[in-house]
Amino acid sequence: MLNGMLQIMDNPHHIEILNGKSVYFASDNHLGAPTLEASRPREKKFVAWLDEVKQDAAAIFLLGDLFDFWFEYKTVIPKGFTRVLGKLAEISDSGIPIYYFVGNHDLWMNGYFEEELNIPVFHKPQEFTFNTTTFFIGHGDGLGPGDKGYKRMKKVFKSPFFNWLFRWGHPDIGMRIAQYFSVKNKLISGDDDAKFLGEENEWLVQYSKKKLEEKHRDHFVFGHRHLPLEIDLSETSKYTNLGDWIQYFTYGVFDGETMSLETYK
């Protein structure tokens, strides 16, 4: 049992939620965009939310793109984000588990969260069970039939040669270039399709339906789309997109029985 709040069974992806506790989900803060100074009010707002949900959190899931750009060198990490990193460390140290799923803006995580914050980091979607309810969870980039431009770009971003080449540059230069493209490039930012496309054209919905044919899950939860969405995939399965912390300030809550989208005000 962690801090008397939950019980983790032999399977670390199976969490028993005790009465009065909830699991929280958030995604797509993009801290640092368009600048560190401009995103600081949003960072403070997110830290205030973390302060509130820690009161009854059984676990917290962050589904990627917490930062607009994040790259870990051997001994260097990006400047800034002191408030949110400190709050995550505090919550993790208190015994509340936090799980992080990398997004397309922070996919170059390589041990810092695990070593310094005791936060496990996932690079692919994972299945979790809360009590007896099954969840399929991920950031959502590059999944399903769409997102073709980004899929090609991701192959470059993830290539060992690209990472080796980027590490050889001075961090000040590398970070400046990466931040410019992170904000400006629509293939990365996703701004071009930040509108509801219709259920039949929402590629994460189609991906979830395909996964549902292979195995039943009660809930599919993703970020990446920057749109708060709740769509029934079947009578017993639901797709949720968490929205973002730029325009909507939405987050997911599972209280052991019901999954819902809420807005932080």
Secondary structure, DSSP 8 states (H G I E B T S, - for coil): -BTTTEEE-SSTTEEEE-TT-EEEEE----BTSS-HHHHHHHHHHHHHHHHHHTTTEEEEEE-S-SBS--B--SS---S--HHHHHHHHHHHHTT--EEEE--SSSTB--SHIIIII---EESS-EEEEETTEEEEE---TT-SS--HHHHHHHHHHH-HHHHHHHHHS-HHHHHHHHHHHHHH-HHHH-GGG-S---GGG-HHHHHHHHHHHHS--SEEEE-SS-SEEEEEEETTEEEEEE--TTTT-EEEEE-SS-EEEEE--
